[in-house]
Amino acid sequence: MTTVTLSGSASAKVSTTLGAYEDSNHTLVLNVASDFTVGQTLTISGLKFANFTAVSATDNLQLVTAGAGGATASLDARTKTIQVPTATLSSAASQTFVVGQVSTAASNPTVTDDAGVATIKAANGLRIRIPAALNMTWDTTVTTVTLSGTASAR
């Protein structure tokens, strides 16, 4: 069983050893040893979320005070969302080209990894692809580039 840290005026009324996880591990059960009184608070530290298996819309955690299968008594004011971590690509400027134009310098692209989960890995490298709808190619006479930014040494 996981041990959590409890604080607040009702912390002595609840066991730090979790009672169970119900509903395919979607519901955390805390054992209450004695009734709360009006206005008492409980803050729970040390919990962790796991198994982020698919993208999910924004939603709120729910508080149930009526036992197993009870109705939702309150919703957390803060939301939770599961999204796909992604790196981003942004160029320094938009560019327009003319059919038949000579090789032209690309506006400097900046690659930024996801703020929450690093997705750029040495095993996969980086690729910047020109989409099929853009009738141009990379100038293959360019064989070295200048790098800058916090990840430039990687």
N, C-alpha and C positions, 0 to 999 in steps of 0.2 A: 504494500500500500504506500502511496505517496504521502509525504508529510508537507503541509502547507503552513504558512505563518498567518496568524490572525491578529488583527488589531481593531481598536474601536471599543466603545462602551459595552458591547455585547460579546466581546471576544472570549470571555471566560465561560460563556454559555454554549459554546460549540466546540466539538472535538476537532483537533488538527489532523487526526487520521481520517481520511475520507471513508465514508460509509460504503459507497459503491459507485459504479458507473452504469446507468441504465440506458435503454433505448439505443442499442448498438453503439454505446459510448458517446452518445450525444447529450446525455443528462448526467451531471455531477451531483451526487447526493452527499450532503453534509449532515452529520448527526447533531441534533440540537438537544442538549442535556436539560435545559430549563427555558421557560418561555421568555421571550424578549419583553421589555416594557416599552411604553410609548416613547418614540424618539431615539431609541438605542440604535447604534450603527455597528456594522461589521465590515471590515476590509480584509480581503483574502489575497495573500501574496504567494507566489510560487507555482501557480497553475501554468500549464503549457498547452497550446493547441498543437495538433499533429495531423498527419495524413491529408494534406492538401491535394486531393486527387483530381479536381476539375475546377474550372472557372465557375464562380458563383456570384450571383447578384448581391448587392449590399443588403444586409439585414442586421437585426439587433439580437443580442443575447436576451433570454427570457428568464424571469424569476417566477418560480412556482412555489407557493407556500401551502398548497392543499394536498400534499402527498403525491404518490405515484399516479400518473395520469391526470393530475389536477390541472385546472385552467391556469393560464398565464396571469399572474398578479401584476406584473410590471415589465416594461421593456427598458433595457439599457439605453441611455440617451446617445451613446456612441455606437457607431456602426462597425461591422466587420465585412470585408470583401476579399474574395480570392480571385486573383488575376494572374495572367501568364506573365512571368518576368520577361522583360525585353530590353534589349539595348536600343539606342536611338542613333540616327544618322542625320546630321544637319550640315548644310553647306553654308559658307560665309555669305553667299549672294546667289540670286537667281541668274541664269545665263540664257542668252539667245544666240543661236548660231545660224549661219547662212549656208545653204547648199553649196558644196564645193569649197568651203572655207578651209584654210590650212590648219594643221594641228594647233590646238589652242589650249592654254593652261586651264585646268579645272579649278573652279572656285574651291578653296580649301574645305574639305569635308571634316567634320568633327564627329567621332564615335564616342558615345557615352554609355557606359553599362548601367543596368537597372540600379536604382538607388537602394532597393531592399535585398536583392538576390543577385550575386554576380553570375552572369550568363556567358561571358566571353572566356573561353578556356583554351589553353595552349594546344590541346589535342585537336581542336577543330579549326584554329586559325580564324582569320577574318576575310570576308569576301565582300567587295562592293560591286554590285551587278548593275549593268546598264539594261533596263528593261527592253524587251523585244520591240516595243512601240517606238522607241527612240532609235532612229536610223543612223547610229554612229557606233564606233568601237573605241576601245582604249588604244592609245598610241604605244605600241609594244617596244618602241625605241627607248622609252623611259624604263630604266631598270633599277633605279634607286629613288627613294623619296626622303624628304626631310620630315621628321616626326617631332611633335611637341605635345605638351599636356602632361598630366600626372601619370599616365600609363605609358609614356613614350619609351621608357627603358624596358618594357615588358615585351 
